[in-house]
């Protein structure tokens, strides 16, 4: 496996990690719904040039009903419910704690993968889930009732994003940047309308522009990079690399907001690192069969699953078009990507 998808996931993590302390600052004048709207509108603006590059149609109508449903589910869970829950929690707890709670997204993604999306989780993977739960519980204790409430809100947000992760990883027919554009536009407009209807928009124009910029980088570029990684590795494995986002968030919270680290942060951080390490060392390989299928997604021809010909195109070139897979049976280490959704 090339390092490209992993590097993309880590880049997405660094950008998203910066969003937590930045959002804490932006919430001084914006409500959670208003900020969520601006963040996702910024995401749509940021990826628009790439989504519409070359004049390709980015309309969701191009894809079948199943993929339209996945996109709608990703918008509702990951674009509306998840960020609003997170931003409400940020008003109740410090940014460093909220950043570390976001590690639960790894466990949420893994659990949803096993229970709903036909992914495999072995002994090491389940150990990672337990470690993530333990870290989240420890972080909730110092804040007592408020800490528990904030922690539960972040855990619910992580479940929403876990569902979003799986749905977006399965979308084909439109590119990751196009998926991000429609998700950002729909979620941004919806959250902004709700936010303005509930409370007057009093934030200064400069602060609103700052929120759009944070959305462009921490949501737009981050989401597009993550989707590209998840389509290559599967949502659970891409989440292993993306799990570094909370630690970037803690670093930026300490440096930018002047927050201090407490003992609970260090213990929880150690548990989260242990959980991520357990996920990373898990391996999955067995003999499996691929049924014939037609679909469209970004792919390359040196991955053992795309043997159609393009005269003059180097084998490692990433490109997108509709193509057909003939039936194939083989054994190799693999992840639950677009081509490996079989039962175990």
N, C-alpha and C positions, 0 to 999 in steps of 0.2 A: 504494500500500500504506500502511495506517495505521501509526503508530508503536507501537500497543499491543503487538503480538507481540514487537517488539524490546525495548521497555521491560520486558516480562515476563521475557525472556531475561536481560537485564542484572541485574534484581532477583534472579533465580535464581542468577546468577553470584556476586553479592556475598554471598548467604547461604551458598552452597556453599564459596566461598573462605575464609570464616571457619572452616569445619569442619576444615581442615588444621592450623592452629596449636592449635585447641581439642582436636583428637584427640591431638596430640603430648603435651599436658598430661595428658589422660585416660589415656593408655597407661602412665603411671607406676604405676597400680594395677590396670588392666584388661588382659587379653590381647586380641589382635586379634579373635578370634572373639567374646569377651564384649562388647567395645566395638561391633563391627558389629551384634550382636544388639540392644543397647540403642539404638543410633542409628536402626535401622530400626523398632523398636517405637515409638520417639518419633515417627518419621515417620508411622506408622499412627495414633497417638493424635492427632497434630496435624491431620490432614486428615479424621478421622472425622466431626466435626460437619458439614463441607461435603459429604462423600461421601454421608451419609445424610439430607441436608437435604430437606425436603418429603416424606419417606416413600418416595422413589423406591427401587426395588430396586437394590442395588449388587452383586448376586450375579453372579459370572462365568458362571453357568449361563445368564444372559440372552443371552449372545453365542454366536455359532456356534463350531464347533470350530477354525476357523482363528484366530480371535481369542483363544480359550483357549490355543492353542499359542503365540501371540505373547506373551501375558501370562506363561505359564510360562517361556518363554525369557528374557524380561526379568528375571524373578525370579532365575533361576539365574545369568545372566551379570552383570546389573547389581546385583542385591541380595545375592548371596552371594559369587561369585568376585571381582568387582571390588573391593569395599570391603576384603575380607580381604587381598588382594594389596597394596592401598595402605597399610593399617595396618601390615603386616609391613615394608614399605619405610620407613615413618615411624620404625620402631625402629632403622633402619640409617643414616638420613641426616637432615640438618636439615630443618625444615619449609619453609624458603624454597626450597631446591632441589627438594623434592618438589612444592611448589606450582607451580613453573615447569615441571617435567616434565609436569604435568597438561595443558599446552598440546597435547601430542601427541594428546589426544582429538579435536582438530579434524581432524588428518590421518587418524587411525584411522577416524573417522566418514566422512570423504570417500572413503577407499580402499574401505571396506566398501560404501559407497553405489554406487560404480562397479562393483565386482566382483560384488556380490550383489543389490543393491536397485534396479537400473535407474535410477540417477541419472547425470546428466551432469557431467563435470568438464572444463573447457577448459584452455587454456594457463596462465592466471593461477591457476586452482585447483591445477594440478600444481606450479606454482611455490611455492604456499603449503605444499603437502605437503613439498617438498624443504626449505624453510626450517624447518619444524617438526622434521623429522628432524635437521637440522644443529644446531638449538638444543638438542635432547635429548642429542645426542652430546657437545656442549661441556660441558654440565652434569655429565656422567658422569665427566669426566677428573679433576677435583680430588680426588675420593674414591678414585681408583684402583680396586682390586678391589671394595671395599665399595660405592663409588659406582656402578660398573658393574652390580653385582648389584641394588642398590636401583633404579637406573634401569630395568633390564630388568623388574623387578617392577611398577613404575609403568606402563611401556609396555604390559605385559600387561593391567594393570587398565584402561588406556585402550581397548584393543581390546575388552575385555568391555563397557565403557560405550558404545563406539561401536556394538556390536551391540545393546545395550539401547536406545540412542537411536533406531535405525531400527525396532525392533520396537514400541516404545511409540508412535512417531509413526504407526504403521499401525493401531493398535487403535481400532476403533469399536464402538459399542454400549454402552459405559460411558464415563463422563466421565473427564477427567484426574485429578480428585481420587479417584474410585473406583478407578481403575487404581493410583494411588499408595498408597491404603489397602491393597489386597490385596497389592501388592508389598512394602510395609513390614511387614505382618503376617506373611506367609509367610517372608520373608527374616529378619525379626527373631527369630521363634520358632526357625527352623532354626539360625541362627548362635548364638543363646543356648544352645540345647541342646548343640550341639557344644562351645561354649566352657566350659560348666559341667562337661561330661563329661570334658574334657581337663585342666582345672585348677580347683581350688576357687575360688569367688567370694569374694575377701577385701576387695574395695573397700568403702569406707565408704558407707552409704546416701546421704549427701549427694553423693558423687561419682557414684553411679549415677543420682540424680535429675538431676545436671548433664548426664550423657550423654544422658538422655532429652530434656532441654530442647534440647541441641544438635541431636539428631535431629529434633525437632519443627520447628525453624527451618531448619537447614542441609540437611536431607534432605527432610522432609515438604513444607514450603512451597516449597522450591527445586524439587523434582521436579515438583510440581503446576504451578508457573509454567512450567517448561521444557517439559513435555508440551503445555500449551496453546499455547506459542509454536511448538513443532515441528510441531504439527498444522496451523498456519497457514502456516508458512514452509517446512516440510520439515526433516528432521533436520540436514542439512549446513548449511543457511543459519542455522537457529536456533543451531547450534553456533558460528557466527562471533561472534555477540553473547555467547554463554555463555563464549567463550574468554577473556573478561576475568576469569573466576573465579581463575585462578592468580595474576594480578597483585594481586587483592584478598588472596589468601592470603599473598603476599610482604609486603604492607603490614602485615597483621595480625601476621605472624611477627616483623617488626622491632619493631612497637610493643608487642605483648603479651609476646613471649618474649625480647626483647632480642637477637635474632640480627642478625648484621651482613651487609651486602651485599658480595660479592666481585666481582672483575672478570668471572669466568665468568657470574655472574648477569646482569650488565649486557649482555654480548655476547649471551647466550642470549635475554634479554628482547627485545633489539633484533631478533633473528632471528624470534622468535615474533610480534612486532608486525608485522614485514614480511610474514610468512606470512598473518596474519589480514587485513591490508590487501589482499593479493592476492585472497584469498577474497571480500572484501567488494565489490571492484570487478568481479568476474566477473558477466556478464549472460547470460541464456539466454532466447531467444524464438524461436518458430517456429510454423507452422501445425500444429495437432494435432487429433485427434478424440477425443471422449469417448463411450464406450459407455454404454448404458443400465445403471443400477445402483440398487440399494436399499441404504441403510445409515443408521446413526444416529451423529451426532456433533455437537459444538458448531459452530454456523455462524451467519452473518448473511446478509442478503439484498441487500447492496450490493457483493458480490464478483464478480458476473458469472456465478456458477455455481449459484445457488439462486434460481430464479424462481417457486417455488410461492408461493401466496398465504396470508397471515394477516391477515384484516381487522382493522384497528386497531393492528397491530404496527408500530412504526417500523422502517424498512429497516435501520438500523444496529444493531438490538438483537441481542445474542448469545443464542441459545436452543438447546435440544436436543430433537429428536424424530426418529422414523424418517421418512425421506422418499425419494422416487424422483427420479432424474435421467434425463431423456430424452436421446437421442443428440444431440450437439452438436459442431460443428467450427468452430474459430476460431483466431486467432493473437493472442498477447499475451505479455509477459514473465511468466514463471512459475517456481515452485519445485516440487520434487518432494513436494508435500503429498498429502493423501488423494485428491485428484482428478487428480493428474498423475503417474502411474506408467507412462508409455508408453515405448516404445523410441525411440531417437534415430537 
